[in-house]
Amino acid sequence: MEAKAIVRYVRISPQKTKLVADLIRGKKVNDAEVILQYTEKKAAGIVGKLLKSAVANAAQNPAIDENVLYVKEIYVGPGPAMKRWRARAQGRVAPIRKRTSNITVVLAER
């Protein structure tokens, strides 16, 4: 059995979030929580909340044993980018893309 949690449109770039996601892929849930607790990146807090949400989703299913869960899949994709403009020399503008992420966590039993 599997449990899943998704968060969309998080205001952090996918490139930064993938670094944190790679740390916990394939780990037990308890180990992943400890790793995220001591990782000093903004994405670690977001992924930690998402992991807790996936565990809570698993707890709703009586067929799943919460003690043997592990991170089967975690992937990060790009969300929509907010487009802004920055003033440059001689009346020109330069684009700024404020990127967003969609993060998915899938937990399974070992």
GURO-540341 format. One record per atom (N, C-alpha, C): residue number from 1; residue in one letter; atom name; y, z, x. Coordinates in Angstrom, 1 decimal, padded with zeros to 4 digits. Layout:
REM GURO-540341
<site i="NUM" aa="A" at="CA" yy="Y" zz="Z" xx="X"/>
...
//
This chain:
REM GURO-540341
<site i="1" aa="M" at="N" yy="-001.2" zz="000.0" xx="000.8"/>
<site i="1" aa="M" at="CA" yy="000.0" zz="000.0" xx="000.0"/>
<site i="1" aa="M" at="C" yy="001.2" zz="000.0" xx="000.9"/>
<site i="2" aa="E" at="N" yy="002.3" zz="-000.6" xx="000.3"/>
<site i="2" aa="E" at="CA" yy="003.6" zz="-000.7" xx="001.1"/>
<site i="2" aa="E" at="C" yy="004.7" zz="-000.1" xx="000.2"/>
<site i="3" aa="A" at="N" yy="005.7" zz="000.3" xx="000.9"/>
<site i="3" aa="A" at="CA" yy="007.0" zz="000.7" xx="000.3"/>
<site i="3" aa="A" at="C" yy="008.1" zz="000.0" xx="001.0"/>
<site i="4" aa="K" at="N" yy="009.2" zz="-000.3" xx="000.3"/>
<site i="4" aa="K" at="CA" yy="010.2" zz="-001.2" xx="000.9"/>
<site i="4" aa="K" at="C" yy="011.6" zz="-000.6" xx="000.5"/>
<site i="5" aa="A" at="N" yy="012.5" zz="-000.9" xx="001.3"/>
<site i="5" aa="A" at="CA" yy="013.9" zz="-000.5" xx="001.0"/>
<site i="5" aa="A" at="C" yy="014.8" zz="-001.6" xx="001.7"/>
<site i="6" aa="I" at="N" yy="015.9" zz="-001.9" xx="001.0"/>
<site i="6" aa="I" at="CA" yy="016.8" zz="-003.0" xx="001.4"/>
<site i="6" aa="I" at="C" yy="018.2" zz="-002.5" xx="001.3"/>
<site i="7" aa="V" at="N" yy="019.0" zz="-002.7" xx="002.3"/>
<site i="7" aa="V" at="CA" yy="020.5" zz="-002.5" xx="002.1"/>
<site i="7" aa="V" at="C" yy="021.2" zz="-003.8" xx="002.5"/>
<site i="8" aa="R" at="N" yy="022.2" zz="-004.1" xx="001.7"/>
<site i="8" aa="R" at="CA" yy="022.9" zz="-005.4" xx="001.8"/>
<site i="8" aa="R" at="C" yy="024.3" zz="-005.2" xx="002.1"/>
<site i="9" aa="Y" at="N" yy="024.9" zz="-006.2" xx="002.8"/>
<site i="9" aa="Y" at="CA" yy="026.4" zz="-006.2" xx="003.1"/>
<site i="9" aa="Y" at="C" yy="026.9" zz="-005.0" xx="003.8"/>
<site i="10" aa="V" at="N" yy="026.2" zz="-004.6" xx="004.8"/>
<site i="10" aa="V" at="CA" yy="026.6" zz="-003.5" xx="005.7"/>
<site i="10" aa="V" at="C" yy="027.6" zz="-004.0" xx="006.7"/>
<site i="11" aa="R" at="N" yy="028.7" zz="-003.3" xx="006.8"/>
<site i="11" aa="R" at="CA" yy="029.8" zz="-003.8" xx="007.7"/>
<site i="11" aa="R" at="C" yy="029.6" zz="-003.6" xx="009.2"/>
<site i="12" aa="I" at="N" yy="028.5" zz="-004.1" xx="009.7"/>
<site i="12" aa="I" at="CA" yy="028.2" zz="-004.1" xx="011.1"/>
<site i="12" aa="I" at="C" yy="027.5" zz="-005.4" xx="011.4"/>
<site i="13" aa="S" at="N" yy="027.7" zz="-006.0" xx="012.6"/>
<site i="13" aa="S" at="CA" yy="027.1" zz="-007.3" xx="012.9"/>
<site i="13" aa="S" at="C" yy="025.6" zz="-007.2" xx="013.1"/>
<site i="14" aa="P" at="N" yy="024.9" zz="-008.2" xx="012.7"/>
<site i="14" aa="P" at="CA" yy="023.5" zz="-008.2" xx="012.8"/>
<site i="14" aa="P" at="C" yy="023.0" zz="-008.1" xx="014.3"/>
<site i="15" aa="Q" at="N" yy="023.8" zz="-008.6" xx="015.2"/>
<site i="15" aa="Q" at="CA" yy="023.4" zz="-008.5" xx="016.6"/>
<site i="15" aa="Q" at="C" yy="023.3" zz="-007.1" xx="017.1"/>
<site i="16" aa="K" at="N" yy="024.3" zz="-006.2" xx="016.7"/>
<site i="16" aa="K" at="CA" yy="024.3" zz="-004.8" xx="017.0"/>
<site i="16" aa="K" at="C" yy="023.2" zz="-004.1" xx="016.3"/>
<site i="17" aa="T" at="N" yy="022.9" zz="-004.4" xx="015.1"/>
<site i="17" aa="T" at="CA" yy="021.9" zz="-003.7" xx="014.3"/>
<site i="17" aa="T" at="C" yy="020.5" zz="-004.1" xx="014.8"/>
<site i="18" aa="K" at="N" yy="020.2" zz="-005.3" xx="015.3"/>
<site i="18" aa="K" at="CA" yy="018.9" zz="-005.7" xx="015.7"/>
<site i="18" aa="K" at="C" yy="018.5" zz="-004.8" xx="016.9"/>
<site i="19" aa="L" at="N" yy="019.4" zz="-004.4" xx="017.7"/>
<site i="19" aa="L" at="CA" yy="019.1" zz="-003.5" xx="018.9"/>
<site i="19" aa="L" at="C" yy="018.5" zz="-002.2" xx="018.4"/>
<site i="20" aa="V" at="N" yy="019.0" zz="-001.7" xx="017.4"/>
<site i="20" aa="V" at="CA" yy="018.4" zz="-000.4" xx="016.8"/>
<site i="20" aa="V" at="C" yy="017.1" zz="-000.7" xx="016.1"/>
<site i="21" aa="A" at="N" yy="017.0" zz="-001.8" xx="015.4"/>
<site i="21" aa="A" at="CA" yy="015.8" zz="-002.1" xx="014.6"/>
<site i="21" aa="A" at="C" yy="014.6" zz="-002.3" xx="015.6"/>
<site i="22" aa="D" at="N" yy="014.9" zz="-002.9" xx="016.8"/>
<site i="22" aa="D" at="CA" yy="013.8" zz="-003.1" xx="017.7"/>
<site i="22" aa="D" at="C" yy="013.2" zz="-001.8" xx="018.3"/>
<site i="23" aa="L" at="N" yy="014.0" zz="-000.7" xx="018.3"/>
<site i="23" aa="L" at="CA" yy="013.6" zz="000.6" xx="018.8"/>
<site i="23" aa="L" at="C" yy="012.5" zz="001.2" xx="017.9"/>
<site i="24" aa="I" at="N" yy="012.5" zz="001.0" xx="016.6"/>
<site i="24" aa="I" at="CA" yy="011.6" zz="001.7" xx="015.7"/>
<site i="24" aa="I" at="C" yy="010.5" zz="000.8" xx="015.2"/>
<site i="25" aa="R" at="N" yy="010.5" zz="-000.4" xx="015.4"/>
<site i="25" aa="R" at="CA" yy="009.5" zz="-001.3" xx="014.9"/>
<site i="25" aa="R" at="C" yy="008.1" zz="-000.9" xx="015.3"/>
<site i="26" aa="G" at="N" yy="007.2" zz="-000.7" xx="014.4"/>
<site i="26" aa="G" at="CA" yy="005.8" zz="-000.3" xx="014.7"/>
<site i="26" aa="G" at="C" yy="005.5" zz="001.1" xx="015.0"/>
<site i="27" aa="K" at="N" yy="006.6" zz="002.0" xx="014.9"/>
<site i="27" aa="K" at="CA" yy="006.4" zz="003.4" xx="015.1"/>
<site i="27" aa="K" at="C" yy="006.1" zz="004.2" xx="013.9"/>
<site i="28" aa="K" at="N" yy="005.5" zz="005.4" xx="014.0"/>
<site i="28" aa="K" at="CA" yy="005.3" zz="006.2" xx="012.9"/>
<site i="28" aa="K" at="C" yy="006.6" zz="006.7" xx="012.4"/>
<site i="29" aa="V" at="N" yy="006.7" zz="007.0" xx="011.1"/>
<site i="29" aa="V" at="CA" yy="008.0" zz="007.4" xx="010.4"/>
<site i="29" aa="V" at="C" yy="008.6" zz="008.6" xx="011.1"/>
<site i="30" aa="N" at="N" yy="007.8" zz="009.6" xx="011.4"/>
<site i="30" aa="N" at="CA" yy="008.4" zz="010.8" xx="012.1"/>
<site i="30" aa="N" at="C" yy="009.0" zz="010.5" xx="013.4"/>
<site i="31" aa="D" at="N" yy="008.3" zz="009.6" xx="014.2"/>
<site i="31" aa="D" at="CA" yy="008.8" zz="009.2" xx="015.5"/>
<site i="31" aa="D" at="C" yy="010.0" zz="008.4" xx="015.4"/>
<site i="32" aa="A" at="N" yy="010.1" zz="007.5" xx="014.4"/>
<site i="32" aa="A" at="CA" yy="011.2" zz="006.7" xx="014.2"/>
<site i="32" aa="A" at="C" yy="012.5" zz="007.5" xx="013.8"/>
<site i="33" aa="E" at="N" yy="012.3" zz="008.5" xx="013.0"/>
<site i="33" aa="E" at="CA" yy="013.4" zz="009.4" xx="012.6"/>
<site i="33" aa="E" at="C" yy="014.0" zz="010.1" xx="013.8"/>
<site i="34" aa="V" at="N" yy="013.1" zz="010.6" xx="014.7"/>
<site i="34" aa="V" at="CA" yy="013.6" zz="011.3" xx="015.9"/>
<site i="34" aa="V" at="C" yy="014.3" zz="010.3" xx="016.8"/>
<site i="35" aa="I" at="N" yy="013.8" zz="009.1" xx="017.0"/>
<site i="35" aa="I" at="CA" yy="014.4" zz="008.1" xx="017.8"/>
<site i="35" aa="I" at="C" yy="015.8" zz="007.8" xx="017.3"/>
<site i="36" aa="L" at="N" yy="015.9" zz="007.6" xx="016.0"/>
<site i="36" aa="L" at="CA" yy="017.2" zz="007.3" xx="015.4"/>
<site i="36" aa="L" at="C" yy="018.2" zz="008.5" xx="015.5"/>
<site i="37" aa="Q" at="N" yy="017.7" zz="009.7" xx="015.4"/>
<site i="37" aa="Q" at="CA" yy="018.6" zz="010.8" xx="015.4"/>
<site i="37" aa="Q" at="C" yy="019.3" zz="010.9" xx="016.8"/>
<site i="38" aa="Y" at="N" yy="018.6" zz="010.5" xx="017.9"/>
<site i="38" aa="Y" at="CA" yy="019.2" zz="010.7" xx="019.2"/>
<site i="38" aa="Y" at="C" yy="019.7" zz="009.3" xx="019.8"/>
<site i="39" aa="T" at="N" yy="019.8" zz="008.3" xx="019.0"/>
<site i="39" aa="T" at="CA" yy="020.4" zz="007.1" xx="019.4"/>
<site i="39" aa="T" at="C" yy="021.9" zz="007.1" xx="019.1"/>
<site i="40" aa="E" at="N" yy="022.7" zz="006.8" xx="020.0"/>
<site i="40" aa="E" at="CA" yy="024.1" zz="006.9" xx="019.9"/>
<site i="40" aa="E" at="C" yy="024.7" zz="005.6" xx="019.5"/>
<site i="41" aa="K" at="N" yy="024.4" zz="005.0" xx="018.4"/>
<site i="41" aa="K" at="CA" yy="024.9" zz="003.8" xx="017.9"/>
<site i="41" aa="K" at="C" yy="025.2" zz="003.9" xx="016.4"/>
<site i="42" aa="K" at="N" yy="026.2" zz="003.2" xx="016.0"/>
<site i="42" aa="K" at="CA" yy="026.6" zz="003.3" xx="014.6"/>
<site i="42" aa="K" at="C" yy="025.5" zz="002.8" xx="013.7"/>
<site i="43" aa="A" at="N" yy="024.8" zz="001.8" xx="014.1"/>
<site i="43" aa="A" at="CA" yy="023.7" zz="001.3" xx="013.3"/>
<site i="43" aa="A" at="C" yy="022.5" zz="002.3" xx="013.1"/>
<site i="44" aa="A" at="N" yy="022.4" zz="003.2" xx="014.0"/>
<site i="44" aa="A" at="CA" yy="021.3" zz="004.2" xx="014.0"/>
<site i="44" aa="A" at="C" yy="021.4" zz="005.1" xx="012.7"/>
<site i="45" aa="G" at="N" yy="022.6" zz="005.4" xx="012.3"/>
<site i="45" aa="G" at="CA" yy="022.8" zz="006.2" xx="011.1"/>
<site i="45" aa="G" at="C" yy="022.5" zz="005.4" xx="009.9"/>
<site i="46" aa="I" at="N" yy="022.9" zz="004.2" xx="009.9"/>
<site i="46" aa="I" at="CA" yy="022.6" zz="003.3" xx="008.7"/>
<site i="46" aa="I" at="C" yy="021.1" zz="003.1" xx="008.6"/>
<site i="47" aa="V" at="N" yy="020.4" zz="002.7" xx="009.7"/>
<site i="47" aa="V" at="CA" yy="019.0" zz="002.5" xx="009.6"/>
<site i="47" aa="V" at="C" yy="018.2" zz="003.8" xx="009.3"/>
<site i="48" aa="G" at="N" yy="018.7" zz="004.9" xx="009.8"/>
<site i="48" aa="G" at="CA" yy="018.1" zz="006.2" xx="009.4"/>
<site i="48" aa="G" at="C" yy="018.1" zz="006.5" xx="008.0"/>
<site i="49" aa="K" at="N" yy="019.3" zz="006.2" xx="007.3"/>
<site i="49" aa="K" at="CA" yy="019.4" zz="006.4" xx="005.9"/>
<site i="49" aa="K" at="C" yy="018.4" zz="005.5" xx="005.1"/>
<site i="50" aa="L" at="N" yy="018.4" zz="004.3" xx="005.6"/>
<site i="50" aa="L" at="CA" yy="017.5" zz="003.3" xx="005.0"/>
<site i="50" aa="L" at="C" yy="016.0" zz="003.7" xx="005.1"/>
<site i="51" aa="L" at="N" yy="015.7" zz="004.2" xx="006.3"/>
<site i="51" aa="L" at="CA" yy="014.3" zz="004.7" xx="006.5"/>
<site i="51" aa="L" at="C" yy="013.9" zz="005.8" xx="005.5"/>
<site i="52" aa="K" at="N" yy="014.9" zz="006.8" xx="005.4"/>
<site i="52" aa="K" at="CA" yy="014.6" zz="007.9" xx="004.4"/>
<site i="52" aa="K" at="C" yy="014.5" zz="007.4" xx="003.0"/>
<site i="53" aa="S" at="N" yy="015.2" zz="006.3" xx="002.7"/>
<site i="53" aa="S" at="CA" yy="015.1" zz="005.7" xx="001.3"/>
<site i="53" aa="S" at="C" yy="013.8" zz="005.1" xx="001.1"/>
<site i="54" aa="A" at="N" yy="013.3" zz="004.4" xx="002.2"/>
<site i="54" aa="A" at="CA" yy="012.0" zz="003.8" xx="002.1"/>
<site i="54" aa="A" at="C" yy="010.9" zz="004.9" xx="001.9"/>
<site i="55" aa="V" at="N" yy="011.0" zz="006.0" xx="002.6"/>
<site i="55" aa="V" at="CA" yy="010.0" zz="007.1" xx="002.5"/>
<site i="55" aa="V" at="C" yy="010.1" zz="007.7" xx="001.1"/>
<site i="56" aa="A" at="N" yy="011.3" zz="007.8" xx="000.5"/>
<site i="56" aa="A" at="CA" yy="011.4" zz="008.3" xx="-000.8"/>
<site i="56" aa="A" at="C" yy="010.8" zz="007.3" xx="-001.8"/>
<site i="57" aa="N" at="N" yy="011.0" zz="006.0" xx="-001.6"/>
<site i="57" aa="N" at="CA" yy="010.3" zz="005.0" xx="-002.4"/>
<site i="57" aa="N" at="C" yy="008.8" zz="005.2" xx="-002.4"/>
<site i="58" aa="A" at="N" yy="008.3" zz="005.4" xx="-001.2"/>
<site i="58" aa="A" at="CA" yy="006.8" zz="005.6" xx="-001.0"/>
<site i="58" aa="A" at="C" yy="006.3" zz="006.9" xx="-001.7"/>
<site i="59" aa="A" at="N" yy="007.2" zz="007.9" xx="-001.7"/>
<site i="59" aa="A" at="CA" yy="006.8" zz="009.1" xx="-002.4"/>
<site i="59" aa="A" at="C" yy="006.6" zz="009.0" xx="-003.9"/>
<site i="60" aa="Q" at="N" yy="007.3" zz="008.0" xx="-004.5"/>
<site i="60" aa="Q" at="CA" yy="007.2" zz="007.8" xx="-005.9"/>
<site i="60" aa="Q" at="C" yy="005.8" zz="007.2" xx="-006.3"/>
<site i="61" aa="N" at="N" yy="005.1" zz="006.6" xx="-005.3"/>
<site i="61" aa="N" at="CA" yy="003.8" zz="006.0" xx="-005.6"/>
<site i="61" aa="N" at="C" yy="002.7" zz="007.0" xx="-005.3"/>
<site i="62" aa="P" at="N" yy="001.9" zz="007.5" xx="-006.2"/>
<site i="62" aa="P" at="CA" yy="000.9" zz="008.5" xx="-005.9"/>
<site i="62" aa="P" at="C" yy="-000.3" zz="008.0" xx="-005.0"/>
<site i="63" aa="A" at="N" yy="-000.4" zz="006.7" xx="-004.9"/>
<site i="63" aa="A" at="CA" yy="-001.5" zz="006.1" xx="-004.1"/>
<site i="63" aa="A" at="C" yy="-001.2" zz="006.1" xx="-002.6"/>
<site i="64" aa="I" at="N" yy="000.1" zz="006.4" xx="-002.3"/>
<site i="64" aa="I" at="CA" yy="000.5" zz="006.3" xx="-000.9"/>
<site i="64" aa="I" at="C" yy="000.6" zz="007.7" xx="-000.3"/>
<site i="65" aa="D" at="N" yy="-000.1" zz="007.9" xx="000.9"/>
<site i="65" aa="D" at="CA" yy="000.0" zz="009.2" xx="001.6"/>
<site i="65" aa="D" at="C" yy="001.2" zz="009.1" xx="002.5"/>
<site i="66" aa="E" at="N" yy="002.2" zz="010.0" xx="002.3"/>
<site i="66" aa="E" at="CA" yy="003.4" zz="009.9" xx="003.1"/>
<site i="66" aa="E" at="C" yy="003.2" zz="010.3" xx="004.6"/>
<site i="67" aa="N" at="N" yy="002.2" zz="011.1" xx="004.9"/>
<site i="67" aa="N" at="CA" yy="002.0" zz="011.6" xx="006.3"/>
<site i="67" aa="N" at="C" yy="001.5" zz="010.5" xx="007.2"/>
<site i="68" aa="V" at="N" yy="001.0" zz="009.4" xx="006.7"/>
<site i="68" aa="V" at="CA" yy="000.4" zz="008.4" xx="007.6"/>
<site i="68" aa="V" at="C" yy="001.2" zz="007.0" xx="007.6"/>
<site i="69" aa="L" at="N" yy="002.5" zz="007.1" xx="007.2"/>
<site i="69" aa="L" at="CA" yy="003.3" zz="005.9" xx="007.1"/>
<site i="69" aa="L" at="C" yy="003.8" zz="005.5" xx="008.5"/>
<site i="70" aa="Y" at="N" yy="003.9" zz="004.2" xx="008.6"/>
<site i="70" aa="Y" at="CA" yy="004.6" zz="003.7" xx="009.8"/>
<site i="70" aa="Y" at="C" yy="005.5" zz="002.5" xx="009.5"/>
<site i="71" aa="V" at="N" yy="006.3" zz="002.1" xx="010.4"/>
<site i="71" aa="V" at="CA" yy="007.3" zz="001.0" xx="010.1"/>
<site i="71" aa="V" at="C" yy="006.5" zz="-000.3" xx="010.4"/>
<site i="72" aa="K" at="N" yy="006.1" zz="-000.9" xx="009.3"/>
<site i="72" aa="K" at="CA" yy="005.3" zz="-002.2" xx="009.4"/>
<site i="72" aa="K" at="C" yy="006.3" zz="-003.3" xx="009.8"/>
<site i="73" aa="E" at="N" yy="007.4" zz="-003.4" xx="009.1"/>
<site i="73" aa="E" at="CA" yy="008.4" zz="-004.5" xx="009.3"/>
<site i="73" aa="E" at="C" yy="009.7" zz="-003.9" xx="009.2"/>
<site i="74" aa="I" at="N" yy="010.6" zz="-004.4" xx="010.1"/>
<site i="74" aa="I" at="CA" yy="012.0" zz="-004.1" xx="009.9"/>
<site i="74" aa="I" at="C" yy="012.8" zz="-005.3" xx="010.4"/>
<site i="75" aa="Y" at="N" yy="013.6" zz="-005.9" xx="009.6"/>
<site i="75" aa="Y" at="CA" yy="014.3" zz="-007.1" xx="010.1"/>
<site i="75" aa="Y" at="C" yy="015.7" zz="-007.0" xx="009.5"/>
<site i="76" aa="V" at="N" yy="016.6" zz="-007.7" xx="010.3"/>
<site i="76" aa="V" at="CA" yy="018.0" zz="-007.7" xx="010.0"/>
<site i="76" aa="V" at="C" yy="018.4" zz="-009.2" xx="009.9"/>
<site i="77" aa="G" at="N" yy="019.1" zz="-009.5" xx="008.9"/>
<site i="77" aa="G" at="CA" yy="019.7" zz="-010.8" xx="008.7"/>
<site i="77" aa="G" at="C" yy="021.2" zz="-010.8" xx="008.5"/>
<site i="78" aa="P" at="N" yy="021.8" zz="-011.9" xx="008.6"/>
<site i="78" aa="P" at="CA" yy="023.3" zz="-012.0" xx="008.4"/>
<site i="78" aa="P" at="C" yy="023.6" zz="-012.0" xx="006.9"/>
<site i="79" aa="G" at="N" yy="024.6" zz="-011.3" xx="006.6"/>
<site i="79" aa="G" at="CA" yy="025.2" zz="-011.3" xx="005.3"/>
<site i="79" aa="G" at="C" yy="026.4" zz="-012.2" xx="005.3"/>
<site i="80" aa="P" at="N" yy="027.2" zz="-012.2" xx="004.3"/>
<site i="80" aa="P" at="CA" yy="028.4" zz="-013.0" xx="004.3"/>
<site i="80" aa="P" at="C" yy="029.5" zz="-012.4" xx="005.2"/>
<site i="81" aa="A" at="N" yy="030.2" zz="-013.3" xx="005.9"/>
<site i="81" aa="A" at="CA" yy="031.2" zz="-012.9" xx="006.8"/>
<site i="81" aa="A" at="C" yy="032.6" zz="-012.9" xx="006.2"/>
<site i="82" aa="M" at="N" yy="033.3" zz="-011.9" xx="006.3"/>
<site i="82" aa="M" at="CA" yy="034.7" zz="-011.8" xx="005.8"/>
<site i="82" aa="M" at="C" yy="035.6" zz="-012.6" xx="006.8"/>
<site i="83" aa="K" at="N" yy="036.4" zz="-013.6" xx="006.3"/>
<site i="83" aa="K" at="CA" yy="037.2" zz="-014.4" xx="007.2"/>
<site i="83" aa="K" at="C" yy="038.6" zz="-013.9" xx="007.2"/>
<site i="84" aa="R" at="N" yy="039.1" zz="-013.6" xx="008.3"/>
<site i="84" aa="R" at="CA" yy="040.5" zz="-013.2" xx="008.5"/>
<site i="84" aa="R" at="C" yy="041.2" zz="-014.1" xx="009.6"/>
<site i="85" aa="W" at="N" yy="042.5" zz="-013.9" xx="009.7"/>
<site i="85" aa="W" at="CA" yy="043.2" zz="-014.7" xx="010.6"/>
<site i="85" aa="W" at="C" yy="044.1" zz="-013.8" xx="011.5"/>
<site i="86" aa="R" at="N" yy="044.2" zz="-014.2" xx="012.8"/>
<site i="86" aa="R" at="CA" yy="045.0" zz="-013.5" xx="013.8"/>
<site i="86" aa="R" at="C" yy="046.1" zz="-014.4" xx="014.3"/>
<site i="87" aa="A" at="N" yy="047.3" zz="-013.9" xx="014.4"/>
<site i="87" aa="A" at="CA" yy="048.4" zz="-014.7" xx="014.9"/>
<site i="87" aa="A" at="C" yy="048.3" zz="-014.9" xx="016.4"/>
<site i="88" aa="R" at="N" yy="048.5" zz="-016.1" xx="016.8"/>
<site i="88" aa="R" at="CA" yy="048.5" zz="-016.4" xx="018.2"/>
<site i="88" aa="R" at="C" yy="049.8" zz="-017.0" xx="018.6"/>
<site i="89" aa="A" at="N" yy="049.9" zz="-017.5" xx="019.8"/>
<site i="89" aa="A" at="CA" yy="051.2" zz="-018.0" xx="020.4"/>
<site i="89" aa="A" at="C" yy="051.6" zz="-019.3" xx="019.7"/>
<site i="90" aa="Q" at="N" yy="052.9" zz="-019.5" xx="019.7"/>
<site i="90" aa="Q" at="CA" yy="053.5" zz="-020.7" xx="019.2"/>
<site i="90" aa="Q" at="C" yy="053.1" zz="-021.0" xx="017.7"/>
<site i="91" aa="G" at="N" yy="053.0" zz="-020.0" xx="016.9"/>
<site i="91" aa="G" at="CA" yy="052.8" zz="-020.1" xx="015.5"/>
<site i="91" aa="G" at="C" yy="051.4" zz="-020.5" xx="015.1"/>
<site i="92" aa="R" at="N" yy="050.5" zz="-020.5" xx="016.0"/>
<site i="92" aa="R" at="CA" yy="049.1" zz="-020.8" xx="015.7"/>
<site i="92" aa="R" at="C" yy="048.3" zz="-019.6" xx="015.2"/>
<site i="93" aa="V" at="N" yy="047.1" zz="-019.8" xx="014.6"/>
<site i="93" aa="V" at="CA" yy="046.3" zz="-018.8" xx="014.2"/>
<site i="93" aa="V" at="C" yy="044.9" zz="-018.9" xx="014.8"/>
<site i="94" aa="A" at="N" yy="044.2" zz="-017.8" xx="014.9"/>
<site i="94" aa="A" at="CA" yy="042.8" zz="-017.9" xx="015.4"/>
<site i="94" aa="A" at="C" yy="041.9" zz="-017.1" xx="014.4"/>
<site i="95" aa="P" at="N" yy="040.8" zz="-017.7" xx="014.1"/>
<site i="95" aa="P" at="CA" yy="039.9" zz="-017.0" xx="013.1"/>
<site i="95" aa="P" at="C" yy="039.2" zz="-015.8" xx="013.6"/>
<site i="96" aa="I" at="N" yy="039.1" zz="-014.8" xx="012.7"/>
<site i="96" aa="I" at="CA" yy="038.3" zz="-013.6" xx="013.0"/>
<site i="96" aa="I" at="C" yy="037.2" zz="-013.5" xx="011.9"/>
<site i="97" aa="R" at="N" yy="036.0" zz="-013.4" xx="012.3"/>
<site i="97" aa="R" at="CA" yy="034.9" zz="-013.2" xx="011.3"/>
<site i="97" aa="R" at="C" yy="034.3" zz="-011.8" xx="011.4"/>
<site i="98" aa="K" at="N" yy="034.5" zz="-011.1" xx="010.3"/>
<site i="98" aa="K" at="CA" yy="034.0" zz="-009.7" xx="010.3"/>
<site i="98" aa="K" at="C" yy="032.6" zz="-009.8" xx="009.6"/>
<site i="99" aa="R" at="N" yy="031.6" zz="-009.7" xx="010.5"/>
<site i="99" aa="R" at="CA" yy="030.2" zz="-010.0" xx="010.0"/>
<site i="99" aa="R" at="C" yy="029.6" zz="-008.8" xx="009.3"/>
<site i="100" aa="T" at="N" yy="028.7" zz="-009.1" xx="008.4"/>
<site i="100" aa="T" at="CA" yy="027.9" zz="-008.1" xx="007.7"/>
<site i="100" aa="T" at="C" yy="026.4" zz="-008.4" xx="007.9"/>
<site i="101" aa="S" at="N" yy="025.6" zz="-007.3" xx="007.6"/>
<site i="101" aa="S" at="CA" yy="024.2" zz="-007.4" xx="007.8"/>
<site i="101" aa="S" at="C" yy="023.4" zz="-007.1" xx="006.5"/>
<site i="102" aa="N" at="N" yy="022.2" zz="-007.7" xx="006.4"/>
<site i="102" aa="N" at="CA" yy="021.3" zz="-007.3" xx="005.4"/>
<site i="102" aa="N" at="C" yy="020.1" zz="-006.7" xx="006.1"/>
<site i="103" aa="I" at="N" yy="019.7" zz="-005.5" xx="005.8"/>
<site i="103" aa="I" at="CA" yy="018.6" zz="-004.8" xx="006.6"/>
<site i="103" aa="I" at="C" yy="017.4" zz="-004.5" xx="005.6"/>
<site i="104" aa="T" at="N" yy="016.2" zz="-004.8" xx="006.0"/>
<site i="104" aa="T" at="CA" yy="015.0" zz="-004.5" xx="005.2"/>
<site i="104" aa="T" at="C" yy="014.0" zz="-003.7" xx="006.0"/>
<site i="105" aa="V" at="N" yy="013.5" zz="-002.7" xx="005.4"/>
<site i="105" aa="V" at="CA" yy="012.4" zz="-001.9" xx="006.1"/>
<site i="105" aa="V" at="C" yy="011.2" zz="-001.9" xx="005.1"/>
<site i="106" aa="V" at="N" yy="010.0" zz="-002.1" xx="005.7"/>
<site i="106" aa="V" at="CA" yy="008.8" zz="-002.1" xx="005.0"/>
<site i="106" aa="V" at="C" yy="007.9" zz="-001.1" xx="005.7"/>
<site i="107" aa="L" at="N" yy="007.4" zz="-000.1" xx="004.9"/>
<site i="107" aa="L" at="CA" yy="006.5" zz="000.9" xx="005.4"/>
<site i="107" aa="L" at="C" yy="005.1" zz="000.7" xx="004.9"/>
<site i="108" aa="A" at="N" yy="004.1" zz="001.0" xx="005.7"/>
<site i="108" aa="A" at="CA" yy="002.7" zz="000.9" xx="005.3"/>
<site i="108" aa="A" at="C" yy="001.9" zz="002.0" xx="005.8"/>
<site i="109" aa="E" at="N" yy="000.7" zz="002.2" xx="005.2"/>
<site i="109" aa="E" at="CA" yy="-000.2" zz="003.3" xx="005.7"/>
<site i="109" aa="E" at="C" yy="-001.0" zz="002.8" xx="006.8"/>
<site i="110" aa="R" at="N" yy="-001.3" zz="003.6" xx="007.8"/>
<site i="110" aa="R" at="CA" yy="-002.2" zz="003.2" xx="008.9"/>
<site i="110" aa="R" at="C" yy="-003.6" zz="003.3" xx="008.5"/>
//
